[in-house]
Amino acid sequence: MFATAAQFALGAIGDPAARRAHLEWQSLSRLPAASLDPDIAGGACWARAPDCAAAIVAADPDFASVDYAEAFWLRRRGTHVPPPSARAGRRPLDAPFVPVKGYVVPRVLVSPDALVFRPARAVHLVLTRFVKHDAEAEDVFRWYDQVRIPDLLECRGVAGAWSFATAALFEPSRDVSAPALRILVVFLDGEPLDVLADLADREPALRRAGRLRDTSGVEQPVFAGPLRTVVPWRWDRVAG
């Protein structure tokens, strides 16, 4: 396993100049400094790009203004990457998360564990809140694992995916009636809008084949959409 836990945060800054300064700092200072910690396997920063903004759906108003996301892969459970001081708009998610399962397209020639370290043009990040953890929720988990994610991997430009869930979900003393967050990160080699267009073209056939499912009784959408990888010195692509 590439990590025993993961820490995620989503943020909104708004002002383009401040946003660009934050993304520069994130790439050139925060991520390199974190890599010196032996308990941190690595990290990533992704941002809302102007050309992809319309494809982002934030069902939860608290996440409507999100324009970047950060992730850190933690070798040891209990490790915590300190929040940056004086960085407005950062919204940490319930930490830590646990990597559940990785998937990789054979053409990329790396293992699922290596996927998170492989360069990606963008990610499609989906954050949902499971309202309970019961037999129906477990059945939805299986559907994602056996049907939905494999169908996503068939789309042109998809390299692989990893699913994550709130660590509390795996505690023996967990409250099965308590909501739990789930994150799906789909790693993209292709242009994100092209990947989404290919998925949209495939969905009528998937619907006819019974491979789509209404999961609204189990999970609530929070945030979903494409975020471009922040590439140093190409700030204009994501900073607007």
MDAnalysis code that builds the backbone (N, CA, C; Angstrom):
import MDAnalysis as mda
import numpy as np

u = mda.Universe.empty(720, n_residues=240, atom_resindex=np.repeat(np.arange(240), 3), trajectory=True)
u.add_TopologyAttr("name", ["N", "CA", "C"] * 240)
u.add_TopologyAttr("resid", np.arange(1, 241))
u.add_TopologyAttr("resname", ["MET", "PHE", "ALA", "THR", "ALA", "ALA", "GLN", "PHE", "ALA", "LEU", "GLY", "ALA", "ILE", "GLY", "ASP", "PRO", "ALA", "ALA", "ARG", "ARG", "ALA", "HIS", "LEU", "GLU", "TRP", "GLN", "SER", "LEU", "SER", "ARG", "LEU", "PRO", "ALA", "ALA", "SER", "LEU", "ASP", "PRO", "ASP", "ILE", "ALA", "GLY", "GLY", "ALA", "CYS", "TRP", "ALA", "ARG", "ALA", "PRO", "ASP", "CYS", "ALA", "ALA", "ALA", "ILE", "VAL", "ALA", "ALA", "ASP", "PRO", "ASP", "PHE", "ALA", "SER", "VAL", "ASP", "TYR", "ALA", "GLU", "ALA", "PHE", "TRP", "LEU", "ARG", "ARG", "ARG", "GLY", "THR", "HIS", "VAL", "PRO", "PRO", "PRO", "SER", "ALA", "ARG", "ALA", "GLY", "ARG", "ARG", "PRO", "LEU", "ASP", "ALA", "PRO", "PHE", "VAL", "PRO", "VAL", "LYS", "GLY", "TYR", "VAL", "VAL", "PRO", "ARG", "VAL", "LEU", "VAL", "SER", "PRO", "ASP", "ALA", "LEU", "VAL", "PHE", "ARG", "PRO", "ALA", "ARG", "ALA", "VAL", "HIS", "LEU", "VAL", "LEU", "THR", "ARG", "PHE", "VAL", "LYS", "HIS", "ASP", "ALA", "GLU", "ALA", "GLU", "ASP", "VAL", "PHE", "ARG", "TRP", "TYR", "ASP", "GLN", "VAL", "ARG", "ILE", "PRO", "ASP", "LEU", "LEU", "GLU", "CYS", "ARG", "GLY", "VAL", "ALA", "GLY", "ALA", "TRP", "SER", "PHE", "ALA", "THR", "ALA", "ALA", "LEU", "PHE", "GLU", "PRO", "SER", "ARG", "ASP", "VAL", "SER", "ALA", "PRO", "ALA", "LEU", "ARG", "ILE", "LEU", "VAL", "VAL", "PHE", "LEU", "ASP", "GLY", "GLU", "PRO", "LEU", "ASP", "VAL", "LEU", "ALA", "ASP", "LEU", "ALA", "ASP", "ARG", "GLU", "PRO", "ALA", "LEU", "ARG", "ARG", "ALA", "GLY", "ARG", "LEU", "ARG", "ASP", "THR", "SER", "GLY", "VAL", "GLU", "GLN", "PRO", "VAL", "PHE", "ALA", "GLY", "PRO", "LEU", "ARG", "THR", "VAL", "VAL", "PRO", "TRP", "ARG", "TRP", "ASP", "ARG", "VAL", "ALA", "GLY"])
u.atoms.positions = np.array([
    [0.838, -1.193, 0.000],
    [0.000, 0.000, 0.000],
    [0.876, 1.248, 0.000],
    [0.554, 2.193, -0.882],
    [1.388, 3.391, -1.000],
    [1.288, 4.284, 0.232],
    [0.204, 4.145, 1.013],
    [0.022, 4.942, 2.219],
    [-0.998, 4.244, 3.111],
    [-0.885, 4.481, 4.418],
    [-1.878, 3.916, 5.329],
    [-3.022, 4.882, 5.577],
    [-2.822, 6.145, 5.214],
    [-3.856, 7.148, 5.401],
    [-3.634, 8.274, 4.399],
    [-4.627, 9.128, 4.265],
    [-4.521, 10.282, 3.373],
    [-5.213, 11.460, 4.022],
    [-4.675, 12.632, 3.763],
    [-5.266, 13.870, 4.270],
    [-5.672, 14.737, 3.079],
    [-6.921, 15.172, 3.076],
    [-7.445, 15.994, 1.992],
    [-7.922, 17.330, 2.538],
    [-7.822, 18.348, 1.695],
    [-8.428, 19.640, 2.003],
    [-8.847, 20.294, 0.700],
    [-9.974, 20.968, 0.723],
    [-10.442, 21.753, -0.413],
    [-10.476, 23.207, 0.017],
    [-10.197, 24.107, -0.911],
    [-10.137, 25.506, -0.531],
    [-10.692, 26.431, -1.589],
    [-11.033, 27.630, -1.158],
    [-11.525, 28.670, -2.061],
    [-10.868, 29.984, -1.672],
    [-10.242, 30.635, -2.622],
    [-9.560, 31.896, -2.356],
    [-10.255, 33.036, -3.075],
    [-10.721, 32.813, -4.283],
    [-11.498, 33.825, -4.985],
    [-10.644, 34.783, -5.796],
    [-9.928, 35.667, -5.138],
    [-9.128, 36.665, -5.839],
    [-8.071, 35.986, -6.700],
    [-8.061, 36.230, -8.013],
    [-7.129, 35.525, -8.896],
    [-5.666, 35.712, -8.515],
    [-5.274, 36.920, -8.103],
    [-3.877, 37.151, -7.745],
    [-3.500, 36.358, -6.504],
    [-4.380, 36.360, -5.501],
    [-4.108, 35.610, -4.280],
    [-4.113, 34.111, -4.560],
    [-4.995, 33.693, -5.462],
    [-5.080, 32.273, -5.813],
    [-3.796, 31.814, -6.495],
    [-3.300, 32.628, -7.403],
    [-2.055, 32.278, -8.077],
    [-0.908, 32.212, -7.082],
    [-0.832, 33.172, -6.174],
    [0.226, 33.174, -5.167],
    [0.153, 31.927, -4.291],
    [-1.079, 31.512, -3.963],
    [-1.226, 30.316, -3.142],
    [-0.762, 29.069, -3.891],
    [-1.132, 28.947, -5.151],
    [-0.745, 27.767, -5.920],
    [0.764, 27.723, -6.134],
    [1.393, 28.890, -6.321],
    [2.857, 28.933, -6.415],
    [3.485, 28.443, -5.113],
    [2.978, 28.966, -4.011],
    [3.507, 28.563, -2.698],
    [3.275, 27.073, -2.434],
    [2.099, 26.593, -2.816],
    [1.775, 25.181, -2.611],
    [2.768, 24.287, -3.353],
    [3.049, 24.621, -4.606],
    [3.907, 23.785, -5.440],
    [5.388, 23.918, -5.110],
    [5.820, 25.136, -4.822],
    [7.250, 25.400, -4.690],
    [7.742, 25.377, -3.253],
    [6.815, 25.424, -2.282],
    [7.235, 25.446, -0.877],
    [6.577, 24.338, -0.057],
    [5.255, 24.321, -0.032],
    [4.551, 23.385, 0.862],
    [4.815, 21.928, 0.514],
    [4.638, 21.547, -0.753],
    [4.840, 20.145, -1.129],
    [6.300, 19.713, -0.969],
    [7.291, 20.507, -1.417],
    [8.684, 20.087, -1.205],
    [9.046, 19.962, 0.269],
    [8.574, 20.895, 1.099],
    [8.890, 20.832, 2.522],
    [8.268, 19.596, 3.161],
    [7.029, 19.269, 2.759],
    [6.365, 18.091, 3.326],
    [7.087, 16.807, 2.959],
    [7.746, 16.788, 1.796],
    [8.416, 15.565, 1.341],
    [9.598, 15.188, 2.239],
    [10.068, 16.116, 3.075],
    [11.177, 15.814, 3.983],
    [10.718, 15.022, 5.203],
    [9.424, 14.997, 5.448],
    [8.891, 14.261, 6.594],
    [8.842, 12.779, 6.242],
    [9.546, 11.917, 6.982],
    [9.556, 10.485, 6.627],
    [8.190, 9.823, 6.730],
    [7.245, 10.473, 7.406],
    [5.905, 9.894, 7.530],
    [4.974, 10.316, 6.403],
    [5.473, 11.162, 5.488],
    [4.674, 11.614, 4.359],
    [5.254, 11.030, 3.080],
    [4.459, 10.217, 2.387],
    [4.933, 9.583, 1.158],
    [4.920, 10.531, -0.027],
    [4.099, 11.546, 0.016],
    [4.012, 12.490, -1.093],
    [2.733, 13.292, -1.009],
    [2.535, 14.145, -1.986],
    [1.339, 14.969, -1.993],
    [1.034, 15.462, -3.391],
    [-0.095, 16.123, -3.530],
    [-0.515, 16.636, -4.830],
    [-1.397, 17.850, -4.627],
    [-1.405, 18.707, -5.633],
    [-2.278, 19.877, -5.617],
    [-2.968, 19.978, -6.964],
    [-4.285, 20.144, -6.945],
    [-5.083, 20.267, -8.158],
    [-5.946, 21.516, -8.046],
    [-6.283, 22.125, -9.167],
    [-7.034, 23.378, -9.116],
    [-8.098, 23.444, -10.201],
    [-9.132, 24.212, -9.909],
    [-10.192, 24.492, -10.869],
    [-9.619, 25.365, -11.977],
    [-9.713, 24.910, -13.204],
    [-9.215, 25.677, -14.341],
    [-10.381, 26.397, -15.005],
    [-10.142, 27.580, -15.565],
    [-11.243, 28.318, -16.193],
    [-12.000, 27.511, -17.236],
    [-11.292, 26.685, -18.019],
    [-11.968, 25.946, -19.084],
    [-12.790, 24.781, -18.557],
    [-12.573, 24.394, -17.291],
    [-13.294, 23.252, -16.728],
    [-14.305, 23.659, -15.656],
    [-14.369, 24.941, -15.338],
    [-15.194, 25.388, -14.215],
    [-16.659, 24.990, -14.375],
    [-17.177, 25.063, -15.592],
    [-18.597, 24.768, -15.810],
    [-18.924, 23.302, -15.594],
    [-17.914, 22.436, -15.598],
    [-18.142, 21.003, -15.424],
    [-18.148, 20.584, -13.958],
    [-17.868, 21.517, -13.052],
    [-17.833, 21.204, -11.628],
    [-19.224, 21.387, -11.032],
    [-19.637, 20.415, -10.245],
    [-20.942, 20.442, -9.597],
    [-20.726, 20.361, -8.091],
    [-21.186, 21.380, -7.374],
    [-21.088, 21.386, -5.913],
    [-22.506, 21.357, -5.356],
    [-22.966, 20.174, -4.996],
    [-24.323, 20.036, -4.476],
    [-24.447, 20.619, -3.078],
    [-23.334, 20.629, -2.340],
    [-23.304, 21.208, -1.002],
    [-22.860, 22.664, -1.126],
    [-23.681, 23.629, -0.700],
    [-23.319, 25.043, -0.841],
    [-21.985, 25.399, -0.197],
    [-21.599, 24.674, 0.842],
    [-20.324, 24.951, 1.509],
    [-19.134, 24.728, 0.576],
    [-19.334, 23.968, -0.500],
    [-18.234, 23.649, -1.408],
    [-18.410, 24.310, -2.774],
    [-19.366, 25.239, -2.875],
    [-19.666, 25.836, -4.167],
    [-18.522, 26.682, -4.712],
    [-17.698, 27.222, -3.832],
    [-16.627, 28.119, -4.281],
    [-15.259, 27.444, -4.308],
    [-15.216, 26.147, -4.091],
    [-13.929, 25.447, -4.063],
    [-13.197, 25.625, -5.384],
    [-11.937, 26.029, -5.303],
    [-11.162, 26.160, -6.531],
    [-9.810, 25.465, -6.475],
    [-9.505, 24.774, -5.393],
    [-8.312, 23.934, -5.403],
    [-8.471, 22.830, -4.367],
    [-7.697, 21.783, -4.523],
    [-7.691, 20.672, -3.577],
    [-6.259, 20.227, -3.352],
    [-5.958, 19.826, -2.133],
    [-4.644, 19.279, -1.831],
    [-4.816, 17.902, -1.201],
    [-3.844, 17.043, -1.422],
    [-3.864, 15.700, -0.847],
    [-2.457, 15.336, -0.403],
    [-2.358, 14.671, 0.724],
    [-1.078, 14.151, 1.208],
    [-1.253, 12.669, 1.515],
    [-0.289, 11.879, 1.065],
    [-0.304, 10.440, 1.295],
    [0.579, 10.164, 2.517],
    [0.003, 9.559, 3.554],
    [0.656, 9.417, 4.847],
    [1.068, 7.968, 5.088],
    [2.340, 7.774, 5.436],
    [2.838, 6.418, 5.679],
    [2.372, 5.883, 7.021],
    [2.100, 6.762, 7.953],
    [1.738, 6.328, 9.298],
    [0.437, 6.985, 9.723],
    [-0.519, 6.156, 10.138],
    [-1.790, 6.683, 10.638],
    [-1.519, 7.572, 11.845],
    [-2.157, 8.683, 11.897],
    [-1.931, 9.620, 12.982],
    [-1.061, 10.796, 12.577],
    [-0.354, 10.666, 11.442],
    [0.416, 11.786, 10.919],
    [-0.543, 12.876, 10.456],
    [-0.176, 14.119, 10.716],
    [-1.021, 15.231, 10.293],
    [-0.150, 16.322, 9.702],
    [-0.477, 16.729, 8.497],
    [0.240, 17.828, 7.856],
    [-0.355, 19.132, 8.370],
    [0.422, 19.973, 9.037],
    [-0.139, 21.191, 9.628],
    [-0.777, 22.074, 8.574],
    [-1.899, 22.712, 8.918],
    [-2.523, 23.642, 7.961],
    [-1.648, 24.864, 7.773],
    [-1.639, 25.428, 6.592],
    [-0.854, 26.635, 6.380],
    [-1.456, 27.810, 7.121],
    [-0.632, 28.586, 7.789],
    [-1.131, 29.744, 8.510],
    [-1.461, 30.855, 7.524],
    [-2.495, 31.598, 7.855],
    [-2.896, 32.772, 7.072],
    [-3.229, 32.422, 5.615],
    [-3.682, 31.222, 5.365],
    [-4.110, 30.850, 4.017],
    [-5.627, 30.721, 4.032],
    [-6.299, 31.701, 3.515],
    [-7.755, 31.754, 3.619],
    [-8.409, 30.703, 2.740],
    [-9.566, 30.284, 3.181],
    [-10.408, 29.458, 2.337],
    [-10.149, 27.981, 2.395],
    [-9.199, 27.543, 3.177],
    [-8.892, 26.116, 3.216],
    [-9.923, 25.400, 4.073],
    [-10.508, 24.327, 3.517],
    [-11.523, 23.567, 4.232],
    [-11.053, 22.119, 4.370],
    [-10.431, 21.778, 5.519],
    [-10.000, 20.392, 5.683],
    [-11.196, 19.460, 5.803],
    [-11.054, 18.277, 5.261],
    [-12.098, 17.274, 5.389],
    [-11.803, 16.414, 6.608],
    [-12.813, 15.650, 7.020],
    [-12.616, 14.797, 8.188],
    [-11.374, 13.944, 7.990],
    [-10.408, 14.103, 8.833],
    [-9.131, 13.420, 8.660],
    [-8.947, 12.412, 9.782],
    [-8.229, 11.338, 9.521],
    [-7.680, 10.992, 8.207],
    [-8.666, 10.171, 7.379],
    [-8.303, 10.023, 6.108],
    [-8.990, 9.085, 5.234],
    [-8.127, 7.840, 5.095],
    [-8.752, 6.757, 4.694],
    [-8.043, 5.497, 4.461],
    [-8.157, 5.145, 2.979],
    [-7.032, 4.839, 2.315],
    [-7.131, 4.337, 0.939],
    [-7.863, 2.993, 0.943],
    [-8.900, 2.884, 0.136],
    [-9.698, 1.660, 0.112],
    [-9.222, 0.716, -0.985],
    [-9.193, 1.207, -2.218],
    [-8.778, 0.336, -3.322],
    [-8.319, 1.180, -4.502],
    [-7.284, 0.688, -5.183],
    [-6.781, 1.351, -6.372],
    [-7.068, 0.532, -7.620],
    [-7.200, 1.233, -8.730],
    [-7.508, 0.619, -10.023],
    [-6.594, 1.266, -11.056],
    [-6.132, 0.502, -12.007],
    [-5.241, 1.065, -13.010],
    [-5.557, 0.455, -14.369],
    [-5.447, 1.277, -15.401],
    [-5.639, 0.815, -16.772],
    [-4.336, 0.144, -17.226],
    [-4.392, -1.047, -17.812],
    [-3.157, -1.761, -18.153],
    [-2.170, -0.969, -19.000],
    [-2.653, -0.087, -19.860],
    [-1.739, 0.616, -20.761],
    [-0.740, 1.509, -20.037],
    [-1.039, 1.907, -18.780],
    [-0.137, 2.847, -18.113],
    [1.090, 2.157, -17.527],
    [1.053, 0.828, -17.413],
    [2.229, 0.040, -17.025],
    [2.772, 0.370, -15.646],
    [1.906, 0.764, -14.722],
    [2.312, 0.916, -13.328],
    [1.275, 0.220, -12.458],
    [1.650, -0.047, -11.217],
    [0.728, -0.658, -10.278],
    [-0.215, 0.398, -9.715],
    [-1.325, -0.018, -9.107],
    [-2.199, 0.959, -8.449],
    [-1.470, 1.777, -7.391],
    [-0.530, 1.157, -6.655],
    [0.210, 1.909, -5.640],
    [1.074, 3.000, -6.259],
    [1.577, 2.767, -7.460],
    [2.415, 3.771, -8.120],
    [1.593, 4.847, -8.804],
    [0.309, 4.594, -9.005],
    [-0.523, 5.506, -9.770],
    [-0.538, 6.914, -9.188],
    [-0.610, 7.033, -7.857],
    [-0.730, 8.360, -7.250],
    [0.541, 9.191, -7.440],
    [1.667, 8.538, -7.744],
    [2.920, 9.253, -7.962],
    [3.200, 9.486, -9.448],
    [2.372, 8.882, -10.296],
    [2.545, 9.034, -11.733],
    [1.973, 10.385, -12.175],
    [2.668, 11.133, -13.024],
    [2.120, 12.415, -13.471],
    [0.751, 12.250, -14.122],
    [-0.145, 13.154, -13.786],
    [-1.489, 13.159, -14.367],
    [-1.782, 14.556, -14.881],
    [-2.474, 14.621, -15.986],
    [-2.870, 15.929, -16.526],
    [-3.902, 16.594, -15.608],
    [-4.782, 15.766, -15.051],
    [-5.859, 16.272, -14.201],
    [-6.429, 15.105, -13.408],
    [-7.331, 15.424, -12.505],
    [-8.104, 14.391, -11.814],
    [-9.576, 14.764, -11.898],
    [-10.410, 13.754, -11.792],
    [-11.842, 13.988, -11.585],
    [-12.101, 13.574, -10.148],
    [-12.427, 14.534, -9.301],
    [-12.584, 14.275, -7.872],
    [-14.063, 14.265, -7.520],
    [-14.480, 13.205, -6.847],
    [-15.879, 13.064, -6.442],
    [-15.921, 12.872, -4.931],
    [-16.582, 13.779, -4.247],
    [-16.743, 13.718, -2.797],
    [-18.214, 13.504, -2.490],
    [-18.534, 12.432, -1.767],
    [-19.913, 12.151, -1.389],
    [-19.986, 11.857, 0.101],
    [-21.173, 11.997, 0.629],
    [-21.409, 11.705, 2.048],
    [-22.381, 10.540, 2.139],
    [-21.900, 9.409, 2.655],
    [-22.780, 8.268, 2.883],
    [-23.544, 8.517, 4.175],
    [-24.875, 8.498, 4.085],
    [-25.681, 8.894, 5.235],
    [-25.726, 7.827, 6.317],
    [-25.356, 6.615, 5.965],
    [-25.331, 5.536, 6.954],
    [-24.457, 4.419, 6.409],
    [-24.096, 3.500, 7.272],
    [-23.300, 2.358, 6.854],
    [-24.056, 1.084, 7.218],
    [-24.780, 0.574, 6.240],
    [-25.594, -0.616, 6.463],
    [-25.472, -1.534, 5.254],
    [-26.339, -2.524, 5.164],
    [-26.253, -3.489, 4.069],
    [-26.457, -2.817, 2.714],
    [-27.347, -1.824, 2.652],
    [-27.570, -1.131, 1.389],
    [-26.327, -0.348, 0.984],
    [-25.678, 0.295, 1.960],
    [-24.449, 1.028, 1.662],
    [-23.362, 0.082, 1.172],
    [-23.244, -1.070, 1.793],
    [-22.245, -2.049, 1.350],
    [-22.525, -2.507, -0.075],
    [-23.798, -2.616, -0.418],
    [-24.147, -3.014, -1.778],
    [-23.753, -1.926, -2.779],
    [-23.899, -0.676, -2.390],
    [-23.468, 0.424, -3.252],
    [-21.952, 0.426, -3.384],
    [-21.231, 0.149, -2.295],
    [-19.775, 0.045, -2.370],
    [-19.371, -1.005, -3.406],
    [-20.057, -2.152, -3.374],
    [-19.751, -3.218, -4.335],
    [-20.050, -2.774, -5.755],
    [-21.139, -2.041, -5.934],
    [-21.477, -1.542, -7.274],
    [-20.384, -0.628, -7.795],
    [-19.899, 0.279, -6.975],
    [-18.791, 1.135, -7.400],
    [-17.584, 0.292, -7.799],
    [-17.261, -0.678, -6.964],
    [-16.061, -1.484, -7.177],
    [-16.175, -2.373, -8.415],
    [-17.321, -2.977, -8.615],
    [-17.463, -3.982, -9.660],
    [-18.073, -3.448, -10.958],
    [-18.736, -2.291, -10.892],
    [-19.448, -1.793, -12.073],
    [-19.016, -0.372, -12.435],
    [-19.266, 0.564, -11.547],
    [-19.086, 1.971, -11.912],
    [-17.633, 2.327, -12.208],
    [-16.729, 1.966, -11.315],
    [-15.324, 2.334, -11.545],
    [-14.756, 1.609, -12.759],
    [-14.995, 0.298, -12.948],
    [-14.541, -0.333, -14.194],
    [-15.078, 0.354, -15.445],
    [-16.325, 0.841, -15.404],
    [-16.860, 1.563, -16.565],
    [-16.129, 2.883, -16.775],
    [-15.773, 3.568, -15.698],
    [-15.000, 4.807, -15.822],
    [-13.632, 4.542, -16.440],
    [-13.033, 3.407, -16.096],
    [-11.708, 3.082, -16.618],
    [-11.728, 2.819, -18.117],
    [-12.910, 2.553, -18.667],
    [-13.030, 2.326, -20.103],
    [-12.981, 3.626, -20.903],
    [-13.168, 4.758, -20.245],
    [-13.195, 6.038, -20.950],
    [-11.800, 6.407, -21.453],
    [-11.751, 6.986, -22.640],
    [-10.476, 7.420, -23.208],
    [-9.847, 8.500, -22.324],
    [-8.570, 8.319, -22.029],
    [-7.863, 9.329, -21.247],
    [-7.819, 9.069, -19.764],
    [-8.492, 8.014, -19.285],
    [-8.443, 7.661, -17.862],
    [-7.263, 6.727, -17.619],
    [-6.451, 7.047, -16.598],
    [-5.295, 6.211, -16.264],
    [-5.597, 5.243, -15.133],
    [-6.462, 5.636, -14.217],
    [-6.777, 4.781, -13.081],
    [-7.550, 5.565, -12.048],
    [-7.746, 4.964, -10.885],
    [-8.539, 5.613, -9.844],
    [-8.167, 5.042, -8.478],
    [-8.438, 5.844, -7.452],
    [-8.329, 5.383, -6.069],
    [-9.565, 5.844, -5.309],
    [-10.080, 4.965, -4.452],
    [-11.178, 5.345, -3.571],
    [-10.651, 5.466, -2.145],
    [-11.231, 6.402, -1.410],
    [-10.857, 6.676, -0.020],
    [-12.125, 6.817, 0.805],
    [-12.032, 6.487, 2.081],
    [-13.179, 6.635, 2.971],
    [-12.702, 7.132, 4.321],
    [-13.588, 7.807, 5.022],
    [-13.275, 8.301, 6.352],
    [-12.752, 7.161, 7.218],
    [-11.635, 7.421, 7.898],
    [-11.003, 6.362, 8.689],
    [-11.923, 5.817, 9.772],
    [-12.792, 6.656, 10.327],
    [-13.690, 6.212, 11.394],
    [-14.588, 5.067, 10.945],
    [-14.798, 4.961, 9.644],
    [-15.651, 3.900, 9.110],
    [-15.086, 2.514, 9.405],
    [-13.779, 2.439, 9.640],
    [-13.111, 1.152, 9.826],
    [-12.813, 0.855, 11.295],
    [-13.233, 1.723, 12.189],
    [-13.006, 1.491, 13.613],
    [-13.999, 0.457, 14.144],
    [-13.534, -0.486, 14.980],
    [-14.450, -1.506, 15.512],
    [-15.631, -0.914, 16.277],
    [-15.414, 0.231, 16.919],
    [-16.478, 0.833, 17.728],
    [-17.270, 1.892, 16.969],
    [-17.189, 1.868, 15.638],
    [-17.830, 2.910, 14.842],
    [-19.341, 2.937, 15.048],
    [-19.898, 4.103, 14.865],
    [-21.343, 4.294, 14.889],
    [-21.846, 4.121, 13.459],
    [-22.492, 3.005, 13.170],
    [-22.889, 2.707, 11.794],
    [-23.983, 3.639, 11.289],
    [-24.602, 4.396, 12.194],
    [-25.640, 5.329, 11.765],
    [-25.069, 6.702, 11.441],
    [-23.778, 6.916, 11.714],
    [-23.165, 8.226, 11.488],
    [-22.757, 8.375, 10.021],
    [-22.930, 9.556, 9.445],
    [-22.508, 9.781, 8.054],
    [-21.002, 9.603, 7.908],
    [-20.568, 9.203, 6.724],
    [-19.148, 9.026, 6.437],
    [-18.857, 9.591, 5.051],
    [-17.708, 10.228, 4.912],
    [-17.313, 10.795, 3.634],
    [-16.554, 9.773, 2.801],
    [-16.751, 9.859, 1.509],
    [-16.048, 8.983, 0.569],
    [-15.509, 9.847, -0.557],
    [-14.291, 9.569, -0.987],
    [-13.663, 10.311, -2.077],
    [-13.232, 9.328, -3.150],
    [-13.545, 9.654, -4.388],
    [-13.042, 8.911, -5.534],
    [-12.198, 9.873, -6.357],
    [-10.932, 9.525, -6.567],
    [-10.038, 10.324, -7.386],
    [-9.741, 9.530, -8.651],
    [-10.186, 10.044, -9.789],
    [-9.928, 9.411, -11.081],
    [-8.788, 10.184, -11.744],
    [-7.697, 9.518, -12.041],
    [-6.507, 10.157, -12.601],
    [-6.597, 10.166, -14.126],
    [-6.378, 11.335, -14.705],
    [-6.600, 11.526, -16.137],
    [-5.306, 11.850, -16.878],
    [-5.086, 11.132, -17.976],
    [-4.035, 11.483, -18.930],
    [-4.577, 12.420, -20.003],
    [-5.841, 12.247, -20.321],
    [-6.459, 13.029, -21.384],
    [-6.971, 14.364, -20.886],
    [-7.399, 15.198, -21.830],
    [-8.023, 16.458, -21.463],
    [-9.311, 16.158, -20.695],
    [-9.501, 16.795, -19.544],
    [-10.644, 16.422, -18.695],
    [-12.000, 16.562, -19.371],
    [-12.195, 17.597, -20.159],
    [-13.495, 17.754, -20.824],
    [-13.708, 16.684, -21.884],
    [-12.640, 16.231, -22.514],
    [-12.758, 15.144, -23.485],
    [-13.151, 13.844, -22.791],
    [-12.573, 13.618, -21.595],
    [-12.920, 12.412, -20.839],
    [-14.398, 12.444, -20.443],
    [-14.860, 13.593, -19.954],
    [-16.258, 13.706, -19.555],
    [-17.193, 13.557, -20.750],
    [-16.784, 14.076, -21.904],
    [-17.609, 13.928, -23.105],
    [-17.709, 12.463, -23.521],
    [-16.599, 11.739, -23.396],
    [-16.616, 10.313, -23.738],
    [-17.529, 9.551, -22.792],
    [-17.467, 9.903, -21.499],
    [-18.349, 9.250, -20.533],
    [-19.810, 9.539, -20.854],
    [-20.107, 10.789, -21.198],
    [-21.492, 11.139, -21.545],
    [-21.972, 10.358, -22.764],
    [-21.095, 10.149, -23.730],
    [-21.462, 9.373, -24.915],
    [-21.747, 7.917, -24.564],
    [-21.065, 7.402, -23.545],
    [-21.218, 5.993, -23.170],
    [-22.451, 5.751, -22.291],
    [-22.939, 6.773, -21.618],
    [-23.948, 6.545, -20.591],
    [-25.276, 6.005, -21.119],
    [-25.759, 6.382, -22.314],
    [-27.001, 5.745, -22.782],
    [-26.879, 4.224, -22.883],
    [-25.738, 3.746, -23.391],
    [-25.547, 2.301, -23.487],
    [-25.418, 1.673, -22.103],
    [-24.757, 2.367, -21.184],
    [-24.637, 1.855, -19.813],
    [-26.012, 1.779, -19.161],
    [-26.851, 2.762, -19.431],
    [-28.199, 2.757, -18.861],
    [-29.004, 1.588, -19.422],
    [-28.912, 1.374, -20.717],
    [-29.647, 0.252, -21.316],
    [-29.165, -1.086, -20.764],
    [-27.873, -1.152, -20.428],
    [-27.304, -2.396, -19.899],
    [-27.544, -2.560, -18.403],
    [-28.215, -1.586, -17.789],
    [-28.495, -1.673, -16.359],
    [-27.281, -1.425, -15.481],
    [-26.304, -0.704, -16.007],
    [-25.073, -0.491, -15.250],
    [-25.052, 0.855, -14.509],
    [-26.107, 1.649, -14.656],
    [-26.240, 2.867, -13.877],
    [-27.190, 2.612, -12.717],
    [-27.021, 3.372, -11.656],
    [-27.788, 3.094, -10.442],
    [-28.101, 4.391, -9.711],
    [-29.295, 4.476, -9.151],
    [-29.675, 5.591, -8.298],
    [-29.192, 5.283, -6.877],
    [-28.217, 6.051, -6.403],
    [-27.659, 5.819, -5.066],
    [-28.101, 6.895, -4.073],
    [-29.111, 7.690, -4.433],
    [-29.504, 8.822, -3.601],
    [-30.024, 8.419, -2.225],
    [-30.482, 7.184, -2.084],
    [-30.949, 6.736, -0.784],
    [-29.827, 6.415, 0.170],
    [-28.610, 6.362, -0.342],
    [-27.453, 5.961, 0.466],
    [-26.431, 7.081, 0.593],
    [-26.187, 7.795, -0.507],
    [-25.149, 8.821, -0.483],
    [-25.676, 10.156, -0.991],
    [-25.098, 11.216, -0.464],
    [-25.431, 12.570, -0.877],
    [-24.230, 13.171, -1.598],
    [-24.411, 13.705, -2.799],
    [-23.287, 14.346, -3.488],
    [-22.861, 15.616, -2.764],
    [-21.571, 15.848, -2.726],
    [-21.017, 17.049, -2.109],
    [-20.294, 17.900, -3.153],
    [-19.363, 17.272, -3.859],
    [-18.557, 17.985, -4.854],
    [-18.112, 16.978, -5.897],
    [-18.164, 17.381, -7.164],
    [-17.675, 16.516, -8.232],
    [-17.222, 17.368, -9.400],
    [-16.072, 17.014, -9.962],
    [-15.639, 17.733, -11.148],
    [-14.164, 17.598, -11.422],
    [-13.749, 18.080, -12.591],
    [-12.346, 17.972, -12.991],
    [-11.505, 19.100, -12.397],
    [-10.339, 18.734, -11.903],
    [-9.364, 19.690, -11.382],
    [-8.035, 19.399, -12.067],
    [-7.435, 20.425, -12.614],
    [-6.150, 20.235, -13.299],
    [-5.007, 20.164, -12.287],
    [-4.018, 19.345, -12.603],
    [-2.810, 19.295, -11.787],
    [-2.089, 20.635, -11.884],
    [-1.672, 21.143, -10.734],
    [-0.930, 22.406, -10.712],
    [0.504, 22.121, -11.148],
    [0.899, 22.703, -12.269],
    [2.235, 22.507, -12.829],
    [3.038, 23.791, -12.611],
    [4.186, 23.706, -11.934],
    [4.980, 24.913, -11.683],
    [5.275, 25.690, -12.966],
    [5.154, 26.999, -12.834],
    [5.410, 27.956, -13.909],
    [4.405, 27.870, -15.071],
    [3.331, 27.149, -14.838],
    [2.214, 27.182, -15.789],
    [0.956, 27.597, -15.018],
    [1.124, 28.618, -14.171],
    [0.069, 29.020, -13.265],
    [-1.171, 29.514, -14.003],
    [-0.992, 30.158, -15.145],
    [-2.128, 30.746, -15.844],
    [-3.153, 29.694, -16.254],
    [-2.712, 28.462, -16.407],
    [-3.628, 27.390, -16.835],
    [-4.690, 27.111, -15.759],
    [-4.319, 27.357, -14.500],
    [-5.242, 27.049, -13.413],
    [-5.607, 28.259, -12.561],
    [-4.831, 29.325, -12.661],
    [-5.088, 30.479, -11.783],
    [-6.054, 31.472, -12.382],
    [-6.313, 31.396, -13.675],
    [-7.259, 32.291, -14.295],
    [-6.680, 33.684, -14.532],
])
